[in-house]
Amino acid sequence: MQIQRTIQTLDTPHLVIDLPASFAHQRVEVIVMTIDEAEPKPAKKRRTPPPQFAGQVKELGDVMSTVSAADWGQLE
């Protein structure tokens, strides 16, 4: 079985498809269907903090490293 898939944009109700020579003198199945275009998702709006909080935060050390278990106050 040989398959040729092509996606075309039509401006008229006519379509001509050139097939390989190996398709000559063969029975072929032709299926034509429209492609439902998915609606593009809107870009996510970047969240920003309220202006009244600007400049109010102070970093007190390395905020990216993990905290040791003793600092979590785990039950013994």
CHARMM-style PDB file with segment names, atoms N, HN, CA, C and O in Angstrom:
ATOM      1  N   MET     1       0.846  -1.176   0.000  1.00  0.00      PROA
ATOM      2  CA  MET     1       0.000   0.000   0.000  1.00  0.00      PROA
ATOM      3  C   MET     1       0.889   1.236   0.000  1.00  0.00      PROA
ATOM      4  O   MET     1       1.846   1.319   0.770  1.00  0.00      PROA
ATOM      5  N   GLN     2       0.582   2.165  -0.837  1.00  0.00      PROA
ATOM      6  HN  GLN     2      -0.195   2.097  -1.462  1.00  0.00      PROA
ATOM      7  CA  GLN     2       1.284   3.438  -0.894  1.00  0.00      PROA
ATOM      8  C   GLN     2       0.324   4.543  -0.478  1.00  0.00      PROA
ATOM      9  O   GLN     2      -0.871   4.490  -0.768  1.00  0.00      PROA
ATOM     10  N   ILE     3       0.852   5.519   0.188  1.00  0.00      PROA
ATOM     11  HN  ILE     3       1.823   5.562   0.424  1.00  0.00      PROA
ATOM     12  CA  ILE     3       0.023   6.623   0.664  1.00  0.00      PROA
ATOM     13  C   ILE     3       0.678   7.929   0.260  1.00  0.00      PROA
ATOM     14  O   ILE     3       1.893   8.095   0.370  1.00  0.00      PROA
ATOM     15  N   GLN     4      -0.133   8.839  -0.203  1.00  0.00      PROA
ATOM     16  HN  GLN     4      -1.120   8.705  -0.292  1.00  0.00      PROA
ATOM     17  CA  GLN     4       0.333  10.200  -0.451  1.00  0.00      PROA
ATOM     18  C   GLN     4      -0.625  11.134   0.258  1.00  0.00      PROA
ATOM     19  O   GLN     4      -1.825  11.138  -0.017  1.00  0.00      PROA
ATOM     20  N   ARG     5      -0.092  11.920   1.163  1.00  0.00      PROA
ATOM     21  HN  ARG     5       0.883  11.917   1.386  1.00  0.00      PROA
ATOM     22  CA  ARG     5      -0.926  12.862   1.906  1.00  0.00      PROA
ATOM     23  C   ARG     5      -0.480  14.267   1.552  1.00  0.00      PROA
ATOM     24  O   ARG     5       0.715  14.560   1.523  1.00  0.00      PROA
ATOM     25  N   THR     6      -1.427  15.117   1.288  1.00  0.00      PROA
ATOM     26  HN  THR     6      -2.398  14.879   1.312  1.00  0.00      PROA
ATOM     27  CA  THR     6      -1.120  16.503   0.980  1.00  0.00      PROA
ATOM     28  C   THR     6      -2.203  17.389   1.581  1.00  0.00      PROA
ATOM     29  O   THR     6      -3.379  17.026   1.599  1.00  0.00      PROA
ATOM     30  N   ILE     7      -1.800  18.537   2.065  1.00  0.00      PROA
ATOM     31  HN  ILE     7      -0.845  18.833   2.051  1.00  0.00      PROA
ATOM     32  CA  ILE     7      -2.757  19.507   2.595  1.00  0.00      PROA
ATOM     33  C   ILE     7      -2.701  20.718   1.680  1.00  0.00      PROA
ATOM     34  O   ILE     7      -1.636  21.302   1.478  1.00  0.00      PROA
ATOM     35  N   GLN     8      -3.833  21.089   1.134  1.00  0.00      PROA
ATOM     36  HN  GLN     8      -4.698  20.614   1.298  1.00  0.00      PROA
ATOM     37  CA  GLN     8      -3.927  22.179   0.172  1.00  0.00      PROA
ATOM     38  C   GLN     8      -4.892  23.240   0.683  1.00  0.00      PROA
ATOM     39  O   GLN     8      -5.829  22.933   1.421  1.00  0.00      PROA
ATOM     40  N   THR     9      -4.665  24.467   0.296  1.00  0.00      PROA
ATOM     41  HN  THR     9      -3.904  24.716  -0.303  1.00  0.00      PROA
ATOM     42  CA  THR     9      -5.616  25.547   0.544  1.00  0.00      PROA
ATOM     43  C   THR     9      -6.278  25.860  -0.784  1.00  0.00      PROA
ATOM     44  O   THR     9      -5.604  26.184  -1.762  1.00  0.00      PROA
ATOM     45  N   LEU    10      -7.592  25.764  -0.816  1.00  0.00      PROA
ATOM     46  HN  LEU    10      -8.139  25.501  -0.021  1.00  0.00      PROA
ATOM     47  CA  LEU    10      -8.320  25.928  -2.068  1.00  0.00      PROA
ATOM     48  C   LEU    10      -8.881  27.335  -2.203  1.00  0.00      PROA
ATOM     49  O   LEU    10      -9.415  27.907  -1.252  1.00  0.00      PROA
ATOM     50  N   ASP    11      -8.744  27.882  -3.418  1.00  0.00      PROA
ATOM     51  HN  ASP    11      -8.310  27.417  -4.190  1.00  0.00      PROA
ATOM     52  CA  ASP    11      -9.364  29.156  -3.754  1.00  0.00      PROA
ATOM     53  C   ASP    11     -10.556  28.950  -4.678  1.00  0.00      PROA
ATOM     54  O   ASP    11     -11.388  29.842  -4.844  1.00  0.00      PROA
ATOM     55  N   THR    12     -10.629  27.768  -5.275  1.00  0.00      PROA
ATOM     56  HN  THR    12      -9.953  27.043  -5.140  1.00  0.00      PROA
ATOM     57  CA  THR    12     -11.720  27.423  -6.191  1.00  0.00      PROA
ATOM     58  C   THR    12     -12.240  26.054  -5.787  1.00  0.00      PROA
ATOM     59  O   THR    12     -11.623  25.390  -4.954  1.00  0.00      PROA
ATOM     60  N   PRO    13     -13.353  25.613  -6.348  1.00  0.00      PROA
ATOM     61  CA  PRO    13     -13.861  24.282  -6.000  1.00  0.00      PROA
ATOM     62  C   PRO    13     -13.179  23.147  -6.773  1.00  0.00      PROA
ATOM     63  O   PRO    13     -13.694  22.029  -6.792  1.00  0.00      PROA
ATOM     64  N   HSD    14     -12.040  23.410  -7.404  1.00  0.00      PROA
ATOM     65  HN  HSD    14     -11.622  24.318  -7.388  1.00  0.00      PROA
ATOM     66  CA  HSD    14     -11.335  22.389  -8.189  1.00  0.00      PROA
ATOM     67  C   HSD    14      -9.973  22.099  -7.567  1.00  0.00      PROA
ATOM     68  O   HSD    14      -9.304  23.001  -7.063  1.00  0.00      PROA
ATOM     69  N   LEU    15      -9.573  20.832  -7.609  1.00  0.00      PROA
ATOM     70  HN  LEU    15     -10.117  20.100  -8.018  1.00  0.00      PROA
ATOM     71  CA  LEU    15      -8.280  20.421  -7.075  1.00  0.00      PROA
ATOM     72  C   LEU    15      -7.674  19.389  -8.005  1.00  0.00      PROA
ATOM     73  O   LEU    15      -8.334  18.415  -8.368  1.00  0.00      PROA
ATOM     74  N   VAL    16      -6.425  19.592  -8.394  1.00  0.00      PROA
ATOM     75  HN  VAL    16      -5.889  20.383  -8.099  1.00  0.00      PROA
ATOM     76  CA  VAL    16      -5.702  18.635  -9.231  1.00  0.00      PROA
ATOM     77  C   VAL    16      -4.520  18.133  -8.411  1.00  0.00      PROA
ATOM     78  O   VAL    16      -3.732  18.920  -7.887  1.00  0.00      PROA
ATOM     79  N   ILE    17      -4.409  16.815  -8.309  1.00  0.00      PROA
ATOM     80  HN  ILE    17      -5.049  16.176  -8.735  1.00  0.00      PROA
ATOM     81  CA  ILE    17      -3.332  16.199  -7.535  1.00  0.00      PROA
ATOM     82  C   ILE    17      -2.476  15.368  -8.474  1.00  0.00      PROA
ATOM     83  O   ILE    17      -2.982  14.461  -9.135  1.00  0.00      PROA
ATOM     84  N   ASP    18      -1.187  15.668  -8.538  1.00  0.00      PROA
ATOM     85  HN  ASP    18      -0.777  16.405  -8.001  1.00  0.00      PROA
ATOM     86  CA  ASP    18      -0.259  14.855  -9.317  1.00  0.00      PROA
ATOM     87  C   ASP    18       0.180  13.683  -8.455  1.00  0.00      PROA
ATOM     88  O   ASP    18       0.657  13.869  -7.336  1.00  0.00      PROA
ATOM     89  N   LEU    19       0.017  12.479  -8.977  1.00  0.00      PROA
ATOM     90  HN  LEU    19      -0.370  12.328  -9.887  1.00  0.00      PROA
ATOM     91  CA  LEU    19       0.356  11.262  -8.242  1.00  0.00      PROA
ATOM     92  C   LEU    19       1.595  10.618  -8.837  1.00  0.00      PROA
ATOM     93  O   LEU    19       1.910  10.850 -10.004  1.00  0.00      PROA
ATOM     94  N   PRO    20       2.306   9.808  -8.054  1.00  0.00      PROA
ATOM     95  CA  PRO    20       3.462   9.090  -8.582  1.00  0.00      PROA
ATOM     96  C   PRO    20       3.046   8.128  -9.697  1.00  0.00      PROA
ATOM     97  O   PRO    20       1.896   7.695  -9.754  1.00  0.00      PROA
ATOM     98  N   ALA    21       3.981   7.803 -10.570  1.00  0.00      PROA
ATOM     99  HN  ALA    21       4.916   8.155 -10.523  1.00  0.00      PROA
ATOM    100  CA  ALA    21       3.702   6.900 -11.692  1.00  0.00      PROA
ATOM    101  C   ALA    21       3.251   5.531 -11.201  1.00  0.00      PROA
ATOM    102  O   ALA    21       2.508   4.841 -11.899  1.00  0.00      PROA
ATOM    103  N   SER    22       3.687   5.128 -10.014  1.00  0.00      PROA
ATOM    104  HN  SER    22       4.290   5.688  -9.447  1.00  0.00      PROA
ATOM    105  CA  SER    22       3.305   3.810  -9.492  1.00  0.00      PROA
ATOM    106  C   SER    22       1.809   3.720  -9.189  1.00  0.00      PROA
ATOM    107  O   SER    22       1.292   2.617  -9.009  1.00  0.00      PROA
ATOM    108  N   PHE    23       1.114   4.833  -9.130  1.00  0.00      PROA
ATOM    109  HN  PHE    23       1.534   5.728  -9.276  1.00  0.00      PROA
ATOM    110  CA  PHE    23      -0.324   4.822  -8.900  1.00  0.00      PROA
ATOM    111  C   PHE    23      -1.096   4.543 -10.190  1.00  0.00      PROA
ATOM    112  O   PHE    23      -2.287   4.235 -10.139  1.00  0.00      PROA
ATOM    113  N   ALA    24      -0.446   4.644 -11.323  1.00  0.00      PROA
ATOM    114  HN  ALA    24       0.521   4.894 -11.365  1.00  0.00      PROA
ATOM    115  CA  ALA    24      -1.129   4.454 -12.611  1.00  0.00      PROA
ATOM    116  C   ALA    24      -1.653   3.027 -12.722  1.00  0.00      PROA
ATOM    117  O   ALA    24      -0.993   2.084 -12.284  1.00  0.00      PROA
ATOM    118  N   HSD    25      -2.820   2.870 -13.299  1.00  0.00      PROA
ATOM    119  HN  HSD    25      -3.356   3.635 -13.654  1.00  0.00      PROA
ATOM    120  CA  HSD    25      -3.474   1.584 -13.531  1.00  0.00      PROA
ATOM    121  C   HSD    25      -3.787   0.854 -12.220  1.00  0.00      PROA
ATOM    122  O   HSD    25      -3.806  -0.376 -12.182  1.00  0.00      PROA
ATOM    123  N   GLN    26      -4.030   1.611 -11.151  1.00  0.00      PROA
ATOM    124  HN  GLN    26      -4.015   2.611 -11.182  1.00  0.00      PROA
ATOM    125  CA  GLN    26      -4.374   1.047  -9.846  1.00  0.00      PROA
ATOM    126  C   GLN    26      -5.713   1.626  -9.400  1.00  0.00      PROA
ATOM    127  O   GLN    26      -6.106   2.711  -9.828  1.00  0.00      PROA
ATOM    128  N   ARG    27      -6.398   0.898  -8.545  1.00  0.00      PROA
ATOM    129  HN  ARG    27      -6.079   0.017  -8.197  1.00  0.00      PROA
ATOM    130  CA  ARG    27      -7.575   1.464  -7.892  1.00  0.00      PROA
ATOM    131  C   ARG    27      -7.080   2.270  -6.696  1.00  0.00      PROA
ATOM    132  O   ARG    27      -6.230   1.805  -5.937  1.00  0.00      PROA
ATOM    133  N   VAL    28      -7.609   3.468  -6.534  1.00  0.00      PROA
ATOM    134  HN  VAL    28      -8.299   3.846  -7.151  1.00  0.00      PROA
ATOM    135  CA  VAL    28      -7.204   4.314  -5.414  1.00  0.00      PROA
ATOM    136  C   VAL    28      -8.447   4.819  -4.692  1.00  0.00      PROA
ATOM    137  O   VAL    28      -9.523   4.930  -5.280  1.00  0.00      PROA
ATOM    138  N   GLU    29      -8.283   5.114  -3.444  1.00  0.00      PROA
ATOM    139  HN  GLU    29      -7.409   5.024  -2.967  1.00  0.00      PROA
ATOM    140  CA  GLU    29      -9.352   5.711  -2.653  1.00  0.00      PROA
ATOM    141  C   GLU    29      -8.986   7.167  -2.415  1.00  0.00      PROA
ATOM    142  O   GLU    29      -7.869   7.470  -1.994  1.00  0.00      PROA
ATOM    143  N   VAL    30      -9.913   8.057  -2.680  1.00  0.00      PROA
ATOM    144  HN  VAL    30     -10.820   7.811  -3.022  1.00  0.00      PROA
ATOM    145  CA  VAL    30      -9.681   9.484  -2.497  1.00  0.00      PROA
ATOM    146  C   VAL    30     -10.646   9.981  -1.423  1.00  0.00      PROA
ATOM    147  O   VAL    30     -11.862   9.840  -1.550  1.00  0.00      PROA
ATOM    148  N   ILE    31     -10.092  10.556  -0.382  1.00  0.00      PROA
ATOM    149  HN  ILE    31      -9.104  10.671  -0.279  1.00  0.00      PROA
ATOM    150  CA  ILE    31     -10.903  11.129   0.694  1.00  0.00      PROA
ATOM    151  C   ILE    31     -10.528  12.601   0.791  1.00  0.00      PROA
ATOM    152  O   ILE    31      -9.353  12.937   0.938  1.00  0.00      PROA
ATOM    153  N   VAL    32     -11.511  13.466   0.711  1.00  0.00      PROA
ATOM    154  HN  VAL    32     -12.466  13.192   0.592  1.00  0.00      PROA
ATOM    155  CA  VAL    32     -11.280  14.903   0.824  1.00  0.00      PROA
ATOM    156  C   VAL    32     -12.109  15.405   1.996  1.00  0.00      PROA
ATOM    157  O   VAL    32     -13.323  15.203   2.037  1.00  0.00      PROA
ATOM    158  N   MET    33     -11.450  16.062   2.953  1.00  0.00      PROA
ATOM    159  HN  MET    33     -10.464  16.226   2.919  1.00  0.00      PROA
ATOM    160  CA  MET    33     -12.177  16.592   4.102  1.00  0.00      PROA
ATOM    161  C   MET    33     -11.588  17.937   4.496  1.00  0.00      PROA
ATOM    162  O   MET    33     -10.415  18.216   4.248  1.00  0.00      PROA
ATOM    163  N   THR    34     -12.413  18.756   5.107  1.00  0.00      PROA
ATOM    164  HN  THR    34     -13.366  18.529   5.309  1.00  0.00      PROA
ATOM    165  CA  THR    34     -11.928  20.049   5.578  1.00  0.00      PROA
ATOM    166  C   THR    34     -11.194  19.857   6.901  1.00  0.00      PROA
ATOM    167  O   THR    34     -11.457  18.915   7.649  1.00  0.00      PROA
ATOM    168  N   ILE    35     -10.277  20.762   7.164  1.00  0.00      PROA
ATOM    169  HN  ILE    35     -10.063  21.526   6.557  1.00  0.00      PROA
ATOM    170  CA  ILE    35      -9.529  20.732   8.419  1.00  0.00      PROA
ATOM    171  C   ILE    35     -10.097  21.825   9.303  1.00  0.00      PROA
ATOM    172  O   ILE    35     -10.080  23.002   8.943  1.00  0.00      PROA
ATOM    173  N   ASP    36     -10.596  21.434  10.451  1.00  0.00      PROA
ATOM    174  HN  ASP    36     -10.610  20.478  10.743  1.00  0.00      PROA
ATOM    175  CA  ASP    36     -11.103  22.415  11.404  1.00  0.00      PROA
ATOM    176  C   ASP    36      -9.912  23.052  12.099  1.00  0.00      PROA
ATOM    177  O   ASP    36      -9.155  22.386  12.804  1.00  0.00      PROA
ATOM    178  N   GLU    37      -9.762  24.332  11.891  1.00  0.00      PROA
ATOM    179  HN  GLU    37     -10.377  24.874  11.317  1.00  0.00      PROA
ATOM    180  CA  GLU    37      -8.656  25.051  12.509  1.00  0.00      PROA
ATOM    181  C   GLU    37      -8.979  25.296  13.977  1.00  0.00      PROA
ATOM    182  O   GLU    37     -10.035  25.833  14.311  1.00  0.00      PROA
ATOM    183  N   ALA    38      -8.072  24.903  14.836  1.00  0.00      PROA
ATOM    184  HN  ALA    38      -7.214  24.466  14.565  1.00  0.00      PROA
ATOM    185  CA  ALA    38      -8.257  25.159  16.265  1.00  0.00      PROA
ATOM    186  C   ALA    38      -8.041  26.645  16.512  1.00  0.00      PROA
ATOM    187  O   ALA    38      -7.120  27.251  15.966  1.00  0.00      PROA
ATOM    188  N   GLU    39      -8.897  27.220  17.336  1.00  0.00      PROA
ATOM    189  HN  GLU    39      -9.646  26.728  17.780  1.00  0.00      PROA
ATOM    190  CA  GLU    39      -8.738  28.632  17.637  1.00  0.00      PROA
ATOM    191  C   GLU    39      -7.479  28.813  18.474  1.00  0.00      PROA
ATOM    192  O   GLU    39      -7.269  28.086  19.445  1.00  0.00      PROA
ATOM    193  N   PRO    40      -6.640  29.774  18.104  1.00  0.00      PROA
ATOM    194  CA  PRO    40      -5.412  29.973  18.877  1.00  0.00      PROA
ATOM    195  C   PRO    40      -5.732  30.428  20.292  1.00  0.00      PROA
ATOM    196  O   PRO    40      -6.627  31.243  20.517  1.00  0.00      PROA
ATOM    197  N   LYS    41      -4.984  29.886  21.232  1.00  0.00      PROA
ATOM    198  HN  LYS    41      -4.257  29.224  21.049  1.00  0.00      PROA
ATOM    199  CA  LYS    41      -5.181  30.273  22.625  1.00  0.00      PROA
ATOM    200  C   LYS    41      -4.543  31.645  22.842  1.00  0.00      PROA
ATOM    201  O   LYS    41      -3.438  31.899  22.362  1.00  0.00      PROA
ATOM    202  N   PRO    42      -5.225  32.514  23.551  1.00  0.00      PROA
ATOM    203  CA  PRO    42      -4.624  33.826  23.808  1.00  0.00      PROA
ATOM    204  C   PRO    42      -3.403  33.670  24.711  1.00  0.00      PROA
ATOM    205  O   PRO    42      -3.362  32.794  25.576  1.00  0.00      PROA
ATOM    206  N   ALA    43      -2.424  34.521  24.500  1.00  0.00      PROA
ATOM    207  HN  ALA    43      -2.457  35.232  23.797  1.00  0.00      PROA
ATOM    208  CA  ALA    43      -1.222  34.472  25.330  1.00  0.00      PROA
ATOM    209  C   ALA    43      -1.598  34.808  26.766  1.00  0.00      PROA
ATOM    210  O   ALA    43      -2.414  35.694  27.021  1.00  0.00      PROA
ATOM    211  N   LYS    44      -0.987  34.082  27.700  1.00  0.00      PROA
ATOM    212  HN  LYS    44      -0.324  33.362  27.493  1.00  0.00      PROA
ATOM    213  CA  LYS    44      -1.286  34.344  29.105  1.00  0.00      PROA
ATOM    214  C   LYS    44      -0.724  35.709  29.493  1.00  0.00      PROA
ATOM    215  O   LYS    44       0.415  36.053  29.180  1.00  0.00      PROA
ATOM    216  N   LYS    45      -1.555  36.460  30.177  1.00  0.00      PROA
ATOM    217  HN  LYS    45      -2.481  36.181  30.431  1.00  0.00      PROA
ATOM    218  CA  LYS    45      -1.133  37.770  30.638  1.00  0.00      PROA
ATOM    219  C   LYS    45      -0.195  37.581  31.826  1.00  0.00      PROA
ATOM    220  O   LYS    45      -0.504  36.852  32.769  1.00  0.00      PROA
ATOM    221  N   ARG    46       0.940  38.241  31.763  1.00  0.00      PROA
ATOM    222  HN  ARG    46       1.191  38.832  30.997  1.00  0.00      PROA
ATOM    223  CA  ARG    46       1.900  38.122  32.848  1.00  0.00      PROA
ATOM    224  C   ARG    46       1.368  38.857  34.073  1.00  0.00      PROA
ATOM    225  O   ARG    46       0.924  40.003  33.996  1.00  0.00      PROA
ATOM    226  N   ARG    47       1.426  38.170  35.186  1.00  0.00      PROA
ATOM    227  HN  ARG    47       1.787  37.239  35.248  1.00  0.00      PROA
ATOM    228  CA  ARG    47       0.925  38.759  36.425  1.00  0.00      PROA
ATOM    229  C   ARG    47       1.954  39.742  36.977  1.00  0.00      PROA
ATOM    230  O   ARG    47       3.159  39.494  36.929  1.00  0.00      PROA
ATOM    231  N   THR    48       1.466  40.839  37.490  1.00  0.00      PROA
ATOM    232  HN  THR    48       0.487  41.040  37.529  1.00  0.00      PROA
ATOM    233  CA  THR    48       2.336  41.827  38.123  1.00  0.00      PROA
ATOM    234  C   THR    48       1.752  42.173  39.490  1.00  0.00      PROA
ATOM    235  O   THR    48       0.533  42.202  39.660  1.00  0.00      PROA
ATOM    236  N   PRO    49       2.625  42.434  40.462  1.00  0.00      PROA
ATOM    237  CA  PRO    49       2.121  42.768  41.792  1.00  0.00      PROA
ATOM    238  C   PRO    49       1.516  44.174  41.794  1.00  0.00      PROA
ATOM    239  O   PRO    49       1.831  44.993  40.931  1.00  0.00      PROA
ATOM    240  N   PRO    50       0.657  44.442  42.759  1.00  0.00      PROA
ATOM    241  CA  PRO    50       0.087  45.787  42.872  1.00  0.00      PROA
ATOM    242  C   PRO    50       1.198  46.814  43.102  1.00  0.00      PROA
ATOM    243  O   PRO    50       2.171  46.520  43.796  1.00  0.00      PROA
ATOM    244  N   PRO    51       1.069  48.000  42.538  1.00  0.00      PROA
ATOM    245  CA  PRO    51       2.132  49.009  42.671  1.00  0.00      PROA
ATOM    246  C   PRO    51       2.430  49.400  44.118  1.00  0.00      PROA
ATOM    247  O   PRO    51       3.554  49.799  44.421  1.00  0.00      PROA
ATOM    248  N   GLN    52       1.456  49.297  45.012  1.00  0.00      PROA
ATOM    249  HN  GLN    52       0.542  48.973  44.766  1.00  0.00      PROA
ATOM    250  CA  GLN    52       1.710  49.702  46.404  1.00  0.00      PROA
ATOM    251  C   GLN    52       2.690  48.766  47.113  1.00  0.00      PROA
ATOM    252  O   GLN    52       3.210  49.112  48.174  1.00  0.00      PROA
ATOM    253  N   PHE    53       2.952  47.576  46.540  1.00  0.00      PROA
ATOM    254  HN  PHE    53       2.530  47.295  45.678  1.00  0.00      PROA
ATOM    255  CA  PHE    53       3.908  46.648  47.141  1.00  0.00      PROA
ATOM    256  C   PHE    53       5.320  46.832  46.586  1.00  0.00      PROA
ATOM    257  O   PHE    53       6.249  46.187  47.072  1.00  0.00      PROA
ATOM    258  N   ALA    54       5.504  47.672  45.607  1.00  0.00      PROA
ATOM    259  HN  ALA    54       4.749  48.195  45.213  1.00  0.00      PROA
ATOM    260  CA  ALA    54       6.819  47.865  44.983  1.00  0.00      PROA
ATOM    261  C   ALA    54       7.815  48.378  46.016  1.00  0.00      PROA
ATOM    262  O   ALA    54       7.538  49.343  46.729  1.00  0.00      PROA
ATOM    263  N   GLY    55       8.977  47.729  46.094  1.00  0.00      PROA
ATOM    264  HN  GLY    55       9.202  46.946  45.515  1.00  0.00      PROA
ATOM    265  CA  GLY    55      10.035  48.144  47.006  1.00  0.00      PROA
ATOM    266  C   GLY    55       9.809  47.765  48.453  1.00  0.00      PROA
ATOM    267  O   GLY    55      10.568  48.217  49.311  1.00  0.00      PROA
ATOM    268  N   GLN    56       8.810  46.961  48.775  1.00  0.00      PROA
ATOM    269  HN  GLN    56       8.194  46.594  48.078  1.00  0.00      PROA
ATOM    270  CA  GLN    56       8.490  46.619  50.157  1.00  0.00      PROA
ATOM    271  C   GLN    56       9.112  45.300  50.618  1.00  0.00      PROA
ATOM    272  O   GLN    56       9.064  44.989  51.808  1.00  0.00      PROA
ATOM    273  N   VAL    57       9.691  44.523  49.710  1.00  0.00      PROA
ATOM    274  HN  VAL    57       9.730  44.775  48.743  1.00  0.00      PROA
ATOM    275  CA  VAL    57      10.217  43.200  50.053  1.00  0.00      PROA
ATOM    276  C   VAL    57      11.730  43.276  50.209  1.00  0.00      PROA
ATOM    277  O   VAL    57      12.420  43.887  49.393  1.00  0.00      PROA
ATOM    278  N   LYS    58      12.241  42.644  51.272  1.00  0.00      PROA
ATOM    279  HN  LYS    58      11.681  42.147  51.934  1.00  0.00      PROA
ATOM    280  CA  LYS    58      13.680  42.545  51.496  1.00  0.00      PROA
ATOM    281  C   LYS    58      14.044  41.072  51.572  1.00  0.00      PROA
ATOM    282  O   LYS    58      13.414  40.309  52.304  1.00  0.00      PROA
ATOM    283  N   GLU    59      15.056  40.673  50.817  1.00  0.00      PROA
ATOM    284  HN  GLU    59      15.567  41.293  50.222  1.00  0.00      PROA
ATOM    285  CA  GLU    59      15.528  39.287  50.868  1.00  0.00      PROA
ATOM    286  C   GLU    59      16.532  39.168  52.000  1.00  0.00      PROA
ATOM    287  O   GLU    59      17.472  39.956  52.091  1.00  0.00      PROA
ATOM    288  N   LEU    60      16.331  38.179  52.865  1.00  0.00      PROA
ATOM    289  HN  LEU    60      15.567  37.538  52.791  1.00  0.00      PROA
ATOM    290  CA  LEU    60      17.209  37.974  54.013  1.00  0.00      PROA
ATOM    291  C   LEU    60      18.004  36.691  53.849  1.00  0.00      PROA
ATOM    292  O   LEU    60      17.892  35.789  54.679  1.00  0.00      PROA
ATOM    293  N   GLY    61      18.790  36.592  52.812  1.00  0.00      PROA
ATOM    294  HN  GLY    61      18.881  37.325  52.138  1.00  0.00      PROA
ATOM    295  CA  GLY    61      19.604  35.409  52.590  1.00  0.00      PROA
ATOM    296  C   GLY    61      19.273  34.753  51.269  1.00  0.00      PROA
ATOM    297  O   GLY    61      18.611  35.331  50.408  1.00  0.00      PROA
ATOM    298  N   ASP    62      19.754  33.528  51.134  1.00  0.00      PROA
ATOM    299  HN  ASP    62      20.292  33.058  51.834  1.00  0.00      PROA
ATOM    300  CA  ASP    62      19.568  32.774  49.895  1.00  0.00      PROA
ATOM    301  C   ASP    62      18.170  32.161  49.887  1.00  0.00      PROA
ATOM    302  O   ASP    62      17.900  31.218  50.631  1.00  0.00      PROA
ATOM    303  N   VAL    63      17.295  32.686  49.061  1.00  0.00      PROA
ATOM    304  HN  VAL    63      17.515  33.452  48.456  1.00  0.00      PROA
ATOM    305  CA  VAL    63      15.918  32.192  49.022  1.00  0.00      PROA
ATOM    306  C   VAL    63      15.773  30.956  48.143  1.00  0.00      PROA
ATOM    307  O   VAL    63      14.704  30.345  48.125  1.00  0.00      PROA
ATOM    308  N   MET    64      16.805  30.574  47.423  1.00  0.00      PROA
ATOM    309  HN  MET    64      17.673  31.070  47.438  1.00  0.00      PROA
ATOM    310  CA  MET    64      16.706  29.448  46.501  1.00  0.00      PROA
ATOM    311  C   MET    64      17.190  28.127  47.095  1.00  0.00      PROA
ATOM    312  O   MET    64      16.841  27.068  46.574  1.00  0.00      PROA
ATOM    313  N   SER    65      17.977  28.156  48.161  1.00  0.00      PROA
ATOM    314  HN  SER    65      18.260  29.017  48.584  1.00  0.00      PROA
ATOM    315  CA  SER    65      18.468  26.899  48.735  1.00  0.00      PROA
ATOM    316  C   SER    65      17.392  26.290  49.632  1.00  0.00      PROA
ATOM    317  O   SER    65      16.467  26.976  50.067  1.00  0.00      PROA
ATOM    318  N   THR    66      17.526  24.997  49.898  1.00  0.00      PROA
ATOM    319  HN  THR    66      18.277  24.439  49.544  1.00  0.00      PROA
ATOM    320  CA  THR    66      16.528  24.308  50.717  1.00  0.00      PROA
ATOM    321  C   THR    66      16.745  24.609  52.197  1.00  0.00      PROA
ATOM    322  O   THR    66      17.843  24.978  52.615  1.00  0.00      PROA
ATOM    323  N   VAL    67      15.716  24.449  52.957  1.00  0.00      PROA
ATOM    324  HN  VAL    67      14.825  24.149  52.618  1.00  0.00      PROA
ATOM    325  CA  VAL    67      15.762  24.679  54.401  1.00  0.00      PROA
ATOM    326  C   VAL    67      16.006  23.338  55.079  1.00  0.00      PROA
ATOM    327  O   VAL    67      15.417  22.328  54.693  1.00  0.00      PROA
ATOM    328  N   SER    68      16.866  23.324  56.081  1.00  0.00      PROA
ATOM    329  HN  SER    68      17.344  24.144  56.394  1.00  0.00      PROA
ATOM    330  CA  SER    68      17.142  22.067  56.774  1.00  0.00      PROA
ATOM    331  C   SER    68      15.910  21.635  57.566  1.00  0.00      PROA
ATOM    332  O   SER    68      15.062  22.459  57.909  1.00  0.00      PROA
ATOM    333  N   ALA    69      15.821  20.341  57.851  1.00  0.00      PROA
ATOM    334  HN  ALA    69      16.510  19.672  57.572  1.00  0.00      PROA
ATOM    335  CA  ALA    69      14.670  19.788  58.572  1.00  0.00      PROA
ATOM    336  C   ALA    69      14.536  20.400  59.961  1.00  0.00      PROA
ATOM    337  O   ALA    69      13.419  20.563  60.451  1.00  0.00      PROA
ATOM    338  N   ALA    70      15.658  20.744  60.611  1.00  0.00      PROA
ATOM    339  HN  ALA    70      16.566  20.612  60.213  1.00  0.00      PROA
ATOM    340  CA  ALA    70      15.616  21.330  61.957  1.00  0.00      PROA
ATOM    341  C   ALA    70      14.918  22.689  61.941  1.00  0.00      PROA
ATOM    342  O   ALA    70      14.270  23.066  62.917  1.00  0.00      PROA
ATOM    343  N   ASP    71      15.048  23.418  60.847  1.00  0.00      PROA
ATOM    344  HN  ASP    71      15.574  23.111  60.054  1.00  0.00      PROA
ATOM    345  CA  ASP    71      14.426  24.739  60.758  1.00  0.00      PROA
ATOM    346  C   ASP    71      12.923  24.672  60.547  1.00  0.00      PROA
ATOM    347  O   ASP    71      12.236  25.682  60.700  1.00  0.00      PROA
ATOM    348  N   TRP    72      12.401  23.506  60.200  1.00  0.00      PROA
ATOM    349  HN  TRP    72      12.959  22.685  60.076  1.00  0.00      PROA
ATOM    350  CA  TRP    72      10.963  23.365  59.990  1.00  0.00      PROA
ATOM    351  C   TRP    72      10.223  23.142  61.305  1.00  0.00      PROA
ATOM    352  O   TRP    72       8.993  23.193  61.327  1.00  0.00      PROA
ATOM    353  N   GLY    73      10.941  22.895  62.401  1.00  0.00      PROA
ATOM    354  HN  GLY    73      11.940  22.854  62.383  1.00  0.00      PROA
ATOM    355  CA  GLY    73      10.302  22.666  63.694  1.00  0.00      PROA
ATOM    356  C   GLY    73       9.535  21.352  63.723  1.00  0.00      PROA
ATOM    357  O   GLY    73       8.426  21.286  64.254  1.00  0.00      PROA
ATOM    358  N   GLN    74      10.130  20.299  63.147  1.00  0.00      PROA
ATOM    359  HN  GLN    74      11.031  20.352  62.716  1.00  0.00      PROA
ATOM    360  CA  GLN    74       9.454  19.004  63.102  1.00  0.00      PROA
ATOM    361  C   GLN    74       9.308  18.435  64.507  1.00  0.00      PROA
ATOM    362  O   GLN    74      10.137  18.676  65.384  1.00  0.00      PROA
ATOM    363  N   LEU    75       8.239  17.677  64.700  1.00  0.00      PROA
ATOM    364  HN  LEU    75       7.565  17.481  63.988  1.00  0.00      PROA
ATOM    365  CA  LEU    75       8.043  16.999  65.975  1.00  0.00      PROA
ATOM    366  C   LEU    75       9.073  15.896  66.131  1.00  0.00      PROA
ATOM    367  O   LEU    75       9.455  15.240  65.162  1.00  0.00      PROA
ATOM    368  N   GLU    76       9.511  15.705  67.353  1.00  0.00      PROA
ATOM    369  HN  GLU    76       9.201  16.238  68.140  1.00  0.00      PROA
ATOM    370  CA  GLU    76      10.522  14.670  67.596  1.00  0.00      PROA
ATOM    371  C   GLU    76       9.909  13.379  68.052  1.00  0.00      PROA
ATOM    372  OT1 GLU    76      10.625  12.408  68.299  1.00  0.00      PROA
TER     373      GLU     76
END
